Amino acid sequence: MERIQYITGLDQYEGLSLREISRRTGHHFNTIKKYIDRDNWNEEVKPRNPRESKLDPLKPVIDEWLKNDLKMPRKQRHTGTKIYELLKSDDRYKDKLLVGKQTVISYVTKTKRELCKSVYDTAILAHHDFGEAQVDFGDVYAYNSDGRMIKYHELVVSFPASNGGYTQLCKSENAECLLEAMQRIFEHMGKVPKRILFDNMSSAVAKVLPKRERRLADTFSRFVLHHKFKPVFCNPNKGNEKGSVENKVGYKRRNFFVPVPTIIDLEQFNKSLLVRCDEDMKREHYRKQELICDLLKQDLDAMMPLPIERFKVTRLVKGKTDNYSFVPFENNKYSTAPEYHRCEVWLEISAEEVRILNDKYEEVVVHKRRYGQETEPIVDWLKYLNAIGRKPNAFKYTSFFKSLPVVWQDYFRQADYDDSKQMLNVLTPIILDGKLDEATIAMELGDINSTDEFLLTYRSLTEPPKPKEIITENTPFQEPYKSDLAVYGDLIGGDN
């Protein structure tokens, strides 16, 4: 990934041709062409146009006073207020003083810093072009559905040129949470910033190298290549270099999370946060006398379009299962299936899920990702039901047994080994079909003491009654029988 980053960087940031990149790197021309699909991504610096100030005629005088102050004791130097008073009271300067006190104080503060420090630190993005962004995390707290206070990590993406910004809540500051939150913000805007400033967070930077170089984390590097933006990093321990987002983190915390909110569904809460951010930007910029939302449009115009394909924010980690078919990850254990004990598996990690794959990359089971360490492993007991059916005594000591309705727990505690095994063999396919609720109702309808009684009740409850058969005879049509009495008249010898 570092090599690919280097190759695309030669094209995007130095403007080299494909053949020149091929010659310099030693890679085949087709390989270079494979990774580069744009011509030039070098940023063109647009310096701010100098503006005239009404203080300009007096600046040489102020500069001279401040230079002389460097020879004086610290406590006997001019302050901004004192210089303003001197200018206002001196007949030589009072007619030229056309600015207020605060303007003089600001200029004195700036000039003192320049005079006292020949070399001083400045922010990397000192000139904020439209289309640039800064990213940082902050901590906030919220209540969950149980009323318990949970710590969340507030990811903020700010745009210094417009003073706009968006925020999303994450459960951690890992790479998956960082990239997933950034991608949601990109998709909400429909654009990607062309340049983004980060600090040296471990989710983005694997190692800080000499000469201010960075070795990027693999997933983060793929994310950068996919979205084509230029990542920029602060100097170590210099968070002040991204002052815009630092201020925005505090602003969002004070205005969006006071009072402490209650979060039932984090996904829906994050969607509502994006809408609230849009509404919040319908206010005036603190300095430019324009609405932030209008300035943000200029930011969006300067940004790049979204990639055609959506980036899949996951990473693959190889793991090995133990005797219980559990695989460890981040101080927690996740179940697989009984047939995967003591073997290698792959874990596809996302911000919300841990998807376990076998050696053929086929899905075995999907778990909800756990943040924080807990003693109990995360088990999908549906994968172990067939194995449990062969060990009914061990079944009573599993967490799955404790999760069953009370009526089932009472039955298995009273049943002997054979009855438990027989009932488990019957109950397993019912649970796998998602019909445990119907089975529980059947158990509660009567006094069930055996598997046969349960089956009879369960089937009468779940299977429709068989219709009664109506038997019909298909006989041919016959004319009604008519008696012929003439033969009896002949026997008695009369006409009647």
MARDREN-769328 format. One record per residue (C-alpha): residue in one letter; x, y, z. Coordinates in Angstrom, 3 decimals, padded with zeros to 6 digits. Layout:
N
<residuo A east X north Y up Z>
...
***
This chain:
496
<residuo M east 000.000 north 000.000 up 000.000>
<residuo E east 002.888 north 002.406 up 000.686>
<residuo R east 004.235 north 001.768 up -002.820>
<residuo I east 000.860 north 002.426 up -004.418>
<residuo Q east 000.521 north 005.600 up -002.351>
<residuo Y east 003.949 north 006.689 up -003.584>
<residuo I east 003.094 north 005.957 up -007.240>
<residuo T east -000.207 north 007.863 up -007.160>
<residuo G east 001.479 north 010.671 up -005.274>
<residuo L east 004.012 north 011.169 up -008.061>
<residuo D east 001.140 north 011.710 up -010.470>
<residuo Q east -001.215 north 013.632 up -008.207>
<residuo Y east 001.211 north 015.874 up -006.372>
<residuo E east 004.306 north 016.190 up -008.659>
<residuo G east 002.669 north 016.092 up -012.089>
<residuo L east 005.003 north 013.452 up -013.575>
<residuo S east 004.034 north 011.571 up -016.728>
<residuo L east 003.252 north 007.880 up -016.646>
<residuo R east 006.518 north 007.009 up -018.380>
<residuo E east 008.536 north 009.209 up -016.048>
<residuo I east 006.903 north 007.535 up -013.044>
<residuo S east 007.640 north 004.160 up -014.629>
<residuo R east 011.294 north 005.105 up -015.141>
<residuo R east 011.702 north 006.512 up -011.655>
<residuo T east 009.989 north 003.677 up -009.794>
<residuo G east 011.066 north 000.757 up -011.981>
<residuo H east 007.513 north -000.506 up -012.341>
<residuo H east 006.024 north -001.550 up -015.684>
<residuo F east 004.094 north 001.116 up -017.579>
<residuo N east 000.878 north -000.938 up -017.399>
<residuo T east 001.250 north -001.224 up -013.643>
<residuo I east 001.536 north 002.553 up -013.333>
<residuo K east -001.468 north 003.047 up -015.607>
<residuo K east -003.484 north 000.601 up -013.536>
<residuo Y east -003.249 north 002.688 up -010.389>
<residuo I east -003.407 north 006.184 up -011.886>
<residuo D east -006.607 north 007.391 up -013.474>
<residuo R east -006.151 north 011.114 up -013.218>
<residuo D east -003.600 north 013.497 up -014.717>
<residuo N east -002.517 north 015.862 up -011.990>
<residuo W east -003.591 north 016.436 up -008.409>
<residuo N east -001.014 north 019.067 up -007.414>
<residuo E east -002.606 north 021.798 up -005.341>
<residuo E east -002.271 north 025.328 up -006.723>
<residuo V east -001.626 north 027.762 up -003.902>
<residuo K east -003.784 north 030.863 up -004.058>
<residuo P east -002.235 north 033.478 up -001.768>
<residuo R east -004.567 north 035.876 up -000.060>
<residuo N east -004.619 north 039.326 up -001.661>
<residuo P east -003.063 north 041.924 up 000.660>
<residuo R east -005.506 north 044.491 up 001.987>
<residuo E east -004.749 north 048.036 up 002.947>
<residuo S east -005.261 north 048.992 up 006.570>
<residuo K east -005.984 north 052.396 up 008.073>
<residuo L east -003.234 north 051.591 up 010.562>
<residuo D east -000.568 north 051.353 up 007.837>
<residuo P east 000.756 north 054.958 up 008.302>
<residuo L east 001.436 north 054.288 up 011.981>
<residuo K east 002.857 north 050.767 up 011.712>
<residuo P east 006.499 north 051.931 up 011.292>
<residuo V east 006.191 north 053.965 up 014.493>
<residuo I east 004.723 north 051.042 up 016.431>
<residuo D east 007.367 north 048.673 up 015.061>
<residuo E east 010.147 north 051.023 up 016.216>
<residuo W east 008.734 north 051.229 up 019.750>
<residuo L east 008.412 north 047.463 up 019.988>
<residuo K east 011.962 north 046.881 up 018.724>
<residuo N east 013.302 north 049.253 up 021.393>
<residuo D east 011.243 north 047.386 up 023.994>
<residuo L east 013.318 north 044.251 up 023.406>
<residuo K east 016.157 north 046.012 up 025.257>
<residuo M east 013.956 north 046.924 up 028.221>
<residuo P east 012.872 north 044.835 up 031.238>
<residuo R east 009.812 north 042.702 up 030.474>
<residuo K east 007.569 north 044.532 up 032.951>
<residuo Q east 008.489 north 047.929 up 031.494>
<residuo R east 007.550 north 047.320 up 027.890>
<residuo H east 004.702 north 048.890 up 025.942>
<residuo T east 001.368 north 047.125 up 025.918>
<residuo G east -001.183 north 047.417 up 023.169>
<residuo T east -003.368 north 049.667 up 025.312>
<residuo K east -000.443 north 051.912 up 026.237>
<residuo I east 000.595 north 052.316 up 022.582>
<residuo Y east -002.974 north 053.254 up 021.647>
<residuo E east -003.054 north 055.899 up 024.388>
<residuo L east 000.322 north 057.324 up 023.277>
<residuo L east -000.802 north 057.569 up 019.656>
<residuo K east -004.062 north 059.203 up 020.679>
<residuo S east -002.381 north 061.794 up 022.901>
<residuo D east 000.526 north 062.700 up 020.613>
<residuo D east -000.250 north 065.560 up 018.225>
<residuo R east 002.000 north 063.996 up 015.574>
<residuo Y east -000.073 north 060.830 up 015.370>
<residuo K east -003.605 north 061.481 up 016.656>
<residuo D east -004.839 north 062.743 up 013.257>
<residuo K east -003.525 north 059.563 up 011.574>
<residuo L east -005.139 north 057.270 up 014.158>
<residuo L east -008.254 north 056.168 up 012.272>
<residuo V east -008.736 north 052.751 up 013.921>
<residuo G east -010.035 north 051.597 up 017.235>
<residuo K east -008.206 north 050.381 up 020.288>
<residuo Q east -008.697 north 046.672 up 019.578>
<residuo T east -007.133 north 046.974 up 016.122>
<residuo V east -003.987 north 048.464 up 017.654>
<residuo I east -003.868 north 045.776 up 020.351>
<residuo S east -004.214 north 042.995 up 017.735>
<residuo Y east -001.396 north 044.408 up 015.623>
<residuo V east 000.867 north 044.831 up 018.670>
<residuo T east 000.245 north 041.234 up 019.759>
<residuo K east 001.039 north 039.904 up 016.286>
<residuo T east 004.173 north 042.032 up 015.894>
<residuo K east 005.509 north 041.106 up 019.330>
<residuo R east 005.242 north 037.435 up 018.471>
<residuo E east 007.127 north 037.949 up 015.215>
<residuo L east 009.853 north 039.981 up 016.885>
<residuo C east 010.358 north 037.713 up 019.888>
<residuo K east 010.508 north 034.502 up 017.893>
<residuo S east 012.542 north 034.395 up 014.730>
<residuo V east 011.234 north 030.878 up 014.069>
<residuo Y east 007.869 north 029.800 up 015.433>
<residuo D east 005.315 north 027.133 up 014.715>
<residuo T east 002.367 north 027.850 up 012.454>
<residuo A east -000.541 north 025.710 up 011.388>
<residuo I east -000.018 north 023.576 up 008.274>
<residuo L east -003.240 north 024.873 up 006.734>
<residuo A east -002.466 north 028.518 up 007.518>
<residuo H east -004.176 north 029.527 up 004.270>
<residuo H east -007.521 north 027.774 up 004.103>
<residuo D east -008.610 north 027.128 up 000.542>
<residuo F east -012.166 north 026.089 up -000.176>
<residuo G east -012.483 north 022.323 up -000.428>
<residuo E east -010.135 north 021.543 up 002.484>
<residuo A east -011.123 north 019.834 up 005.731>
<residuo Q east -009.838 north 018.931 up 009.185>
<residuo V east -010.743 north 015.818 up 011.196>
<residuo D east -010.594 north 015.098 up 014.922>
<residuo F east -012.231 north 013.085 up 017.716>
<residuo G east -013.730 north 014.269 up 021.002>
<residuo D east -015.450 north 012.527 up 023.916>
<residuo V east -019.159 north 012.894 up 024.704>
<residuo Y east -021.575 north 010.998 up 026.931>
<residuo A east -025.149 north 009.865 up 026.353>
<residuo Y east -027.721 north 007.628 up 028.034>
<residuo N east -028.667 north 004.280 up 026.506>
<residuo S east -032.120 north 002.686 up 026.553>
<residuo D east -031.466 north 001.331 up 030.078>
<residuo G east -030.678 north 004.784 up 031.424>
<residuo R east -026.965 north 003.993 up 031.756>
<residuo M east -024.462 north 006.674 up 030.737>
<residuo I east -022.229 north 005.537 up 027.849>
<residuo K east -019.080 north 007.157 up 026.520>
<residuo Y east -019.096 north 007.883 up 022.783>
<residuo H east -016.451 north 009.331 up 020.490>
<residuo E east -017.519 north 012.404 up 018.533>
<residuo L east -015.946 north 012.546 up 015.078>
<residuo V east -015.980 north 016.060 up 013.612>
<residuo V east -015.114 north 017.056 up 010.038>
<residuo S east -014.730 north 020.838 up 009.759>
<residuo F east -014.166 north 023.104 up 006.760>
<residuo P east -011.997 north 026.080 up 007.832>
<residuo A east -012.742 north 028.256 up 004.786>
<residuo S east -016.504 north 028.296 up 005.422>
<residuo N east -016.485 north 027.398 up 009.159>
<residuo G east -018.942 north 024.610 up 008.366>
<residuo G east -018.754 north 021.133 up 009.820>
<residuo Y east -020.440 north 017.795 up 010.420>
<residuo T east -020.311 north 015.403 up 013.358>
<residuo Q east -021.016 north 011.703 up 013.912>
<residuo L east -020.928 north 009.550 up 017.038>
<residuo C east -018.750 north 006.428 up 017.121>
<residuo K east -018.318 north 003.649 up 019.658>
<residuo S east -014.528 north 003.783 up 019.342>
<residuo E east -011.717 north 005.664 up 017.628>
<residuo N east -010.539 north 002.644 up 015.641>
<residuo A east -010.012 north 002.686 up 011.874>
<residuo E east -013.394 north 001.157 up 011.054>
<residuo C east -015.328 north 003.757 up 013.082>
<residuo L east -013.222 north 006.622 up 011.703>
<residuo L east -013.654 north 005.654 up 008.052>
<residuo E east -017.310 north 004.647 up 008.359>
<residuo A east -018.187 north 008.012 up 009.939>
<residuo M east -016.169 north 009.940 up 007.341>
<residuo Q east -017.870 north 008.018 up 004.535>
<residuo R east -021.328 north 008.827 up 005.938>
<residuo I east -020.425 north 012.525 up 005.957>
<residuo F east -019.020 north 012.336 up 002.402>
<residuo E east -022.204 north 010.647 up 001.180>
<residuo H east -024.384 north 013.221 up 002.947>
<residuo M east -022.501 north 016.062 up 001.191>
<residuo G east -022.183 north 014.187 up -002.107>
<residuo K east -018.551 north 015.338 up -002.301>
<residuo V east -015.060 north 014.484 up -000.995>
<residuo P east -012.647 north 017.169 up 000.313>
<residuo K east -009.524 north 017.421 up -001.800>
<residuo R east -007.229 north 017.780 up 001.213>
<residuo I east -007.812 north 016.660 up 004.821>
<residuo L east -005.699 north 017.425 up 007.894>
<residuo F east -005.401 north 014.753 up 010.623>
<residuo D east -003.392 north 014.411 up 013.774>
<residuo N east -001.253 north 011.286 up 014.169>
<residuo M east -004.123 north 009.058 up 015.311>
<residuo S east -003.257 north 005.345 up 015.370>
<residuo S east -006.301 north 004.517 up 013.232>
<residuo A east -004.667 north 006.443 up 010.354>
<residuo V east -000.914 north 006.437 up 011.031>
<residuo A east 000.841 north 003.146 up 011.700>
<residuo K east 004.177 north 004.818 up 012.450>
<residuo V east 005.715 north 008.291 up 012.417>
<residuo L east 008.981 north 008.066 up 010.456>
<residuo P east 011.987 north 010.429 up 010.377>
<residuo K east 011.821 north 013.573 up 008.248>
<residuo R east 008.096 north 013.945 up 008.959>
<residuo E east 007.170 north 010.927 up 006.865>
<residuo R east 004.250 north 008.692 up 007.831>
<residuo R east 003.560 north 005.003 up 007.354>
<residuo L east -000.197 north 004.821 up 006.910>
<residuo A east -002.393 north 002.056 up 008.277>
<residuo D east -003.403 north -000.352 up 005.516>
<residuo T east -007.175 north 000.191 up 005.618>
<residuo F east -006.751 north 003.967 up 005.883>
<residuo S east -004.361 north 003.960 up 002.918>
<residuo R east -006.896 north 002.054 up 000.806>
<residuo F east -009.583 north 004.539 up 001.834>
<residuo V east -007.360 north 007.449 up 000.713>
<residuo L east -006.616 north 005.810 up -002.635>
<residuo H east -010.292 north 005.040 up -003.203>
<residuo H east -011.503 north 008.591 up -002.499>
<residuo K east -008.468 north 010.358 up -004.063>
<residuo F east -008.004 north 012.993 up -001.349>
<residuo K east -004.646 north 014.128 up -000.015>
<residuo P east -004.041 north 013.328 up 003.673>
<residuo V east -001.984 north 015.861 up 005.639>
<residuo F east -000.725 north 015.266 up 009.186>
<residuo C east 000.142 north 017.567 up 012.058>
<residuo N east 003.532 north 017.509 up 013.703>
<residuo P east 003.576 north 015.155 up 016.734>
<residuo N east 001.967 north 016.714 up 019.824>
<residuo K east 000.904 north 019.793 up 017.848>
<residuo G east -002.883 north 019.621 up 017.921>
<residuo N east -003.025 north 023.426 up 017.681>
<residuo E east -002.135 north 023.081 up 013.991>
<residuo K east -005.749 north 022.087 up 013.351>
<residuo G east -007.422 north 024.797 up 015.386>
<residuo S east -010.576 north 024.881 up 013.262>
<residuo V east -011.667 north 021.347 up 014.090>
<residuo E east -010.461 north 021.644 up 017.709>
<residuo N east -012.863 north 024.542 up 018.202>
<residuo K east -015.601 north 022.748 up 016.285>
<residuo V east -015.392 north 019.680 up 018.554>
<residuo G east -016.106 north 021.847 up 021.581>
<residuo Y east -018.840 north 023.787 up 019.787>
<residuo K east -020.681 north 020.631 up 018.737>
<residuo R east -020.381 north 019.150 up 022.228>
<residuo R east -021.843 north 022.248 up 023.900>
<residuo N east -024.662 north 022.769 up 021.414>
<residuo F east -025.651 north 019.235 up 020.391>
<residuo F east -025.050 north 017.192 up 023.550>
<residuo V east -026.248 north 019.489 up 026.327>
<residuo P east -028.379 north 018.337 up 028.039>
<residuo V east -027.097 north 014.765 up 027.829>
<residuo P east -029.201 north 012.978 up 025.152>
<residuo T east -030.666 north 009.479 up 025.257>
<residuo I east -029.677 north 007.283 up 022.306>
<residuo I east -031.870 north 004.297 up 021.473>
<residuo D east -030.738 north 003.705 up 017.886>
<residuo L east -027.242 north 005.034 up 017.105>
<residuo E east -027.730 north 004.788 up 013.333>
<residuo Q east -030.869 north 006.921 up 013.398>
<residuo F east -029.271 north 009.335 up 015.856>
<residuo N east -026.329 north 009.862 up 013.492>
<residuo K east -028.699 north 010.570 up 010.605>
<residuo S east -030.459 north 013.191 up 012.704>
<residuo L east -027.074 north 014.729 up 013.607>
<residuo L east -026.324 north 015.392 up 009.931>
<residuo V east -029.644 north 017.208 up 009.552>
<residuo R east -028.982 north 019.255 up 012.701>
<residuo C east -025.569 north 020.230 up 011.348>
<residuo D east -027.208 north 021.508 up 008.160>
<residuo E east -029.652 north 023.586 up 010.219>
<residuo D east -026.872 north 024.915 up 012.443>
<residuo M east -024.975 north 026.290 up 009.432>
<residuo K east -027.822 north 028.686 up 008.624>
<residuo R east -026.088 north 031.342 up 010.712>
<residuo E east -023.656 north 034.112 up 009.915>
<residuo H east -019.917 north 033.525 up 009.706>
<residuo Y east -018.139 north 035.110 up 012.667>
<residuo R east -015.974 north 037.271 up 010.366>
<residuo K east -017.129 north 037.169 up 006.736>
<residuo Q east -020.687 north 038.538 up 007.216>
<residuo E east -022.096 north 035.702 up 005.098>
<residuo L east -024.157 north 032.666 up 006.005>
<residuo I east -022.032 north 029.597 up 006.665>
<residuo C east -024.329 north 027.488 up 004.475>
<residuo D east -023.653 north 029.836 up 001.537>
<residuo L east -019.902 north 029.638 up 002.101>
<residuo L east -020.191 north 025.858 up 002.354>
<residuo K east -021.512 north 025.806 up -001.212>
<residuo Q east -018.167 north 027.241 up -002.326>
<residuo D east -016.462 north 024.500 up -000.324>
<residuo L east -018.565 north 021.851 up -002.072>
<residuo D east -017.867 north 023.342 up -005.496>
<residuo A east -014.124 north 022.984 up -004.833>
<residuo M east -014.405 north 019.373 up -003.656>
<residuo M east -014.144 north 016.161 up -005.669>
<residuo P east -017.074 north 013.905 up -006.625>
<residuo L east -017.815 north 010.697 up -004.773>
<residuo P east -016.243 north 007.534 up -006.206>
<residuo I east -018.512 north 005.346 up -008.317>
<residuo E east -018.088 north 002.305 up -006.104>
<residuo R east -018.772 north 002.543 up -002.366>
<residuo F east -015.754 north 001.678 up -000.231>
<residuo K east -016.276 north -001.360 up 001.980>
<residuo V east -014.931 north -000.331 up 005.369>
<residuo T east -013.637 north -003.665 up 006.632>
<residuo R east -010.327 north -005.341 up 007.367>
<residuo L east -009.376 north -008.996 up 007.359>
<residuo V east -007.666 north -010.494 up 010.410>
<residuo K east -006.509 north -014.085 up 010.672>
<residuo G east -007.388 north -015.922 up 013.880>
<residuo K east -007.221 north -019.390 up 015.400>
<residuo T east -010.021 north -021.085 up 017.300>
<residuo D east -009.648 north -022.946 up 020.608>
<residuo N east -011.134 north -026.233 up 021.821>
<residuo Y east -014.537 north -024.571 up 022.178>
<residuo S east -014.437 north -023.235 up 018.595>
<residuo F east -014.061 north -019.672 up 019.905>
<residuo V east -011.713 north -017.162 up 018.239>
<residuo P east -010.184 north -014.253 up 020.218>
<residuo F east -010.284 north -010.650 up 018.986>
<residuo E east -009.607 north -007.456 up 020.964>
<residuo N east -009.792 north -009.110 up 024.419>
<residuo N east -013.104 north -010.809 up 023.580>
<residuo K east -013.997 north -014.244 up 022.233>
<residuo Y east -016.423 north -014.933 up 019.378>
<residuo S east -017.983 north -018.297 up 018.583>
<residuo T east -017.765 north -020.012 up 015.205>
<residuo A east -019.345 north -023.477 up 014.881>
<residuo P east -018.535 north -026.879 up 016.503>
<residuo E east -016.719 north -028.180 up 013.420>
<residuo Y east -014.240 north -025.275 up 013.508>
<residuo H east -012.324 north -026.140 up 016.672>
<residuo R east -008.546 north -025.623 up 016.641>
<residuo C east -008.315 north -024.284 up 013.105>
<residuo E east -007.528 north -021.023 up 011.337>
<residuo V east -010.342 north -018.687 up 010.330>
<residuo W east -010.639 north -015.167 up 008.911>
<residuo L east -012.342 north -012.302 up 010.719>
<residuo E east -013.841 north -009.587 up 008.526>
<residuo I east -014.030 north -006.610 up 010.871>
<residuo S east -016.352 north -003.637 up 010.410>
<residuo A east -017.442 north -000.911 up 012.832>
<residuo E east -020.529 north -002.862 up 013.934>
<residuo E east -019.909 north -006.518 up 013.018>
<residuo V east -017.400 north -009.332 up 013.223>
<residuo R east -017.996 north -011.655 up 010.275>
<residuo I east -016.156 north -014.973 up 010.606>
<residuo L east -015.109 north -016.800 up 007.428>
<residuo N east -013.533 north -020.208 up 006.876>
<residuo D east -010.359 north -020.843 up 004.879>
<residuo K east -012.426 north -020.657 up 001.656>
<residuo Y east -013.752 north -017.227 up 002.681>
<residuo E east -017.243 north -018.649 up 003.182>
<residuo E east -019.363 north -017.105 up 005.931>
<residuo V east -019.574 north -019.134 up 009.125>
<residuo V east -021.323 north -016.716 up 011.478>
<residuo V east -021.843 north -012.973 up 011.967>
<residuo H east -021.593 north -011.352 up 015.409>
<residuo K east -022.277 north -007.845 up 016.654>
<residuo R east -018.912 north -006.308 up 017.478>
<residuo R east -018.309 north -005.832 up 021.190>
<residuo Y east -016.496 north -002.766 up 022.515>
<residuo G east -014.872 north -003.215 up 025.906>
<residuo Q east -013.779 north -006.421 up 027.589>
<residuo E east -016.288 north -008.829 up 029.121>
<residuo T east -015.781 north -012.212 up 030.741>
<residuo E east -018.485 north -014.066 up 028.796>
<residuo P east -017.711 north -014.993 up 025.155>
<residuo I east -020.077 north -013.943 up 022.379>
<residuo V east -021.847 north -017.112 up 021.212>
<residuo D east -024.345 north -017.777 up 018.446>
<residuo W east -025.957 north -020.784 up 020.103>
<residuo L east -027.969 north -021.671 up 017.010>
<residuo K east -024.728 north -023.012 up 015.527>
<residuo Y east -024.249 north -025.272 up 018.562>
<residuo L east -027.762 north -026.673 up 019.022>
<residuo N east -027.030 north -029.977 up 017.313>
<residuo A east -023.950 north -030.454 up 019.464>
<residuo I east -025.883 north -029.501 up 022.600>
<residuo G east -028.499 north -032.148 up 021.788>
<residuo R east -025.808 north -034.806 up 022.291>
<residuo K east -024.834 north -033.434 up 025.711>
<residuo P east -028.043 north -032.574 up 027.598>
<residuo N east -026.328 north -032.383 up 030.990>
<residuo A east -023.841 north -029.755 up 029.770>
<residuo F east -026.704 north -027.843 up 028.180>
<residuo K east -028.028 north -026.814 up 031.612>
<residuo Y east -024.816 north -024.876 up 032.351>
<residuo T east -024.740 north -022.768 up 029.177>
<residuo S east -025.783 north -019.127 up 028.869>
<residuo F east -028.223 north -020.221 up 026.150>
<residuo F east -030.102 north -022.320 up 028.739>
<residuo K east -030.423 north -019.233 up 030.963>
<residuo S east -031.843 north -017.267 up 028.039>
<residuo L east -034.706 north -019.736 up 027.501>
<residuo P east -038.190 north -019.024 up 028.913>
<residuo V east -038.672 north -020.152 up 032.517>
<residuo V east -041.086 north -022.919 up 031.536>
<residuo W east -038.343 north -024.599 up 029.491>
<residuo Q east -035.751 north -024.206 up 032.226>
<residuo D east -038.129 north -025.845 up 034.728>
<residuo Y east -038.800 north -028.742 up 032.377>
<residuo F east -035.136 north -029.538 up 031.726>
<residuo R east -034.234 north -029.277 up 035.408>
<residuo Q east -036.835 north -031.940 up 036.265>
<residuo A east -036.276 north -034.201 up 033.234>
<residuo D east -033.801 north -037.076 up 033.328>
<residuo Y east -031.007 north -037.619 up 030.826>
<residuo D east -033.047 north -039.545 up 028.231>
<residuo D east -036.047 north -037.202 up 028.363>
<residuo S east -033.785 north -034.142 up 028.048>
<residuo K east -031.966 north -035.610 up 025.072>
<residuo Q east -035.197 north -036.577 up 023.340>
<residuo M east -036.749 north -033.159 up 023.976>
<residuo L east -033.623 north -031.347 up 022.718>
<residuo N east -033.676 north -033.350 up 019.489>
<residuo V east -037.297 north -032.289 up 018.975>
<residuo L east -036.786 north -028.683 up 020.086>
<residuo T east -033.640 north -027.994 up 018.001>
<residuo P east -035.317 north -027.821 up 014.543>
<residuo I east -038.157 north -025.779 up 016.068>
<residuo I east -035.694 north -023.168 up 017.359>
<residuo L east -033.789 north -023.136 up 014.072>
<residuo D east -037.094 north -022.408 up 012.292>
<residuo G east -037.652 north -019.433 up 014.621>
<residuo K east -040.726 north -020.947 up 016.313>
<residuo L east -039.595 north -020.995 up 019.933>
<residuo D east -042.489 north -018.696 up 020.940>
<residuo E east -045.064 north -021.162 up 019.597>
<residuo A east -043.296 north -024.017 up 021.379>
<residuo T east -043.343 north -022.047 up 024.640>
<residuo I east -047.084 north -021.428 up 024.309>
<residuo A east -047.607 north -025.158 up 023.796>
<residuo M east -045.640 north -025.882 up 026.996>
<residuo E east -047.729 north -023.374 up 028.957>
<residuo L east -051.097 north -024.707 up 027.717>
<residuo G east -051.013 north -027.918 up 029.726>
<residuo D east -049.064 north -030.039 up 032.145>
<residuo I east -046.376 north -031.404 up 029.805>
<residuo N east -044.366 north -034.270 up 031.269>
<residuo S east -042.920 north -035.925 up 028.160>
<residuo T east -041.795 north -035.231 up 024.626>
<residuo D east -044.822 north -037.028 up 023.150>
<residuo E east -047.243 north -034.851 up 025.127>
<residuo F east -045.413 north -031.761 up 023.959>
<residuo L east -045.503 north -032.844 up 020.308>
<residuo L east -049.220 north -033.561 up 020.494>
<residuo T east -049.963 north -030.140 up 021.972>
<residuo Y east -047.531 north -028.325 up 019.669>
<residuo R east -048.952 north -029.886 up 016.515>
<residuo S east -052.536 north -029.182 up 017.559>
<residuo L east -051.502 north -025.564 up 018.047>
<residuo T east -049.443 north -025.040 up 014.894>
<residuo E east -050.883 north -027.461 up 012.331>
<residuo P east -054.293 north -026.676 up 010.772>
<residuo P east -057.013 north -029.254 up 011.520>
<residuo K east -057.641 north -031.816 up 008.800>
<residuo P east -061.014 north -031.357 up 007.054>
<residuo K east -063.582 north -034.177 up 007.455>
<residuo E east -063.951 north -036.363 up 004.380>
<residuo I east -067.445 north -036.400 up 002.792>
<residuo I east -068.096 north -039.694 up 001.037>
<residuo T east -070.344 north -039.454 up -002.030>
<residuo E east -071.602 north -042.425 up -004.146>
<residuo N east -071.559 north -042.070 up -007.890>
<residuo T east -074.498 north -044.389 up -008.917>
<residuo P east -076.095 north -044.379 up -012.417>
<residuo F east -079.569 north -042.835 up -012.833>
<residuo Q east -082.513 north -045.275 up -012.804>
<residuo E east -086.191 north -044.732 up -013.694>
<residuo P east -088.645 north -045.109 up -010.760>
<residuo Y east -090.075 north -048.637 up -010.441>
<residuo K east -093.723 north -048.955 up -011.553>
<residuo S east -095.826 north -051.951 up -010.413>
<residuo D east -097.585 north -053.946 up -013.159>
<residuo L east -100.815 north -055.466 up -011.607>
<residuo A east -102.161 north -056.961 up -014.838>
<residuo V east -100.627 north -060.325 up -014.087>
<residuo Y east -102.648 north -060.607 up -010.908>
<residuo G east -105.942 north -060.021 up -012.908>
<residuo D east -105.151 north -062.919 up -015.178>
<residuo L east -104.657 north -065.218 up -012.187>
<residuo I east -108.052 north -064.490 up -010.668>
<residuo G east -109.821 north -064.638 up -014.016>
<residuo G east -111.238 north -061.222 up -014.317>
<residuo D east -110.731 north -058.029 up -016.231>
<residuo N east -110.160 north -056.039 up -013.080>
***
